[in-house]
Amino acid sequence: MSEAVDKLWPELAWIGDEELRASVRETWVRALENSPLEPGDLEEIPFTLLIPDCPATFMEHKRCVVHIARRSAEAMDEFLGRALPIDTDVVIAGAILADVGKLLEYEVVDGKAVQSDRGKKLRHPFTGVHVAMECGVPDSVCHIIATHAAEGDLVKRSTEAYIVHHADFMSYEPFKNLK
């Protein structure tokens, strides 16, 4: 399963901290092992069930979020780094893991992605944090998983969590305007 994760996520190589990279990879491996989804499903299912007939796949959205988050963190570090320190490894790891819980929230029924029974009870930020913590992902990254979606509006987000949150919504909100 580790090879399948590396194929899905070449961006893992961007994480300089080897221990963090390994825990992020292991989180994806464990989520896939406990998911009704197969790695190939992620290249086909929509990234959200909230937009009818969403034309973008899970992996297209996820990889876009990681790229936006990394570039945003780099720009912020370049211009604001003296005053606002940013841990780019944490940003990248958080962006890669933000939706890992969807592997436990979704299932494919009759060729269509739907919300699983578990997903109806526990949204992906909760299940994602659970799997990540089991795999030794640091709290700074688990915070991003927990706060990347609307649940994060209720707490104080770290700088890294703001970056991932906005990267995620930049590549989500415009789809609401499609007809």
C-alpha angles and dihedrals in degrees: 000000000000090000090052090052092050089051092050093044116038084156089076085084089067091068104093096192104084094203092051091046090052093050092049091050091047091051090056092045092051093045091051091047090054096040129094085220126090121220090253091056089067090065090055111032119086116259091234136028091202094079113063112235091001105198097207123081127230093253095044089056095041095049090046090054091051092049093047092047094049094048091045091050091049092050092046091048091049095051104023104021094108090059101026116038115209127192102215093189089058091048093051094044091048092048092050091049101037095099100027088112090065086076085069094037099053135056133175116243120179090347094307129106113240137167112271124226088257090049090055089058103034124033120219097259089064098045091041092055090047094054093041093052090049088056095050098255108164120252092247089064095039086055089060092050090049096047106035093095133044092295087071092063087078097059141046108272123213118238089256091051091052090053093052093041092055093042088053095049093043088063095040110040097059090060088066088068096056116108 
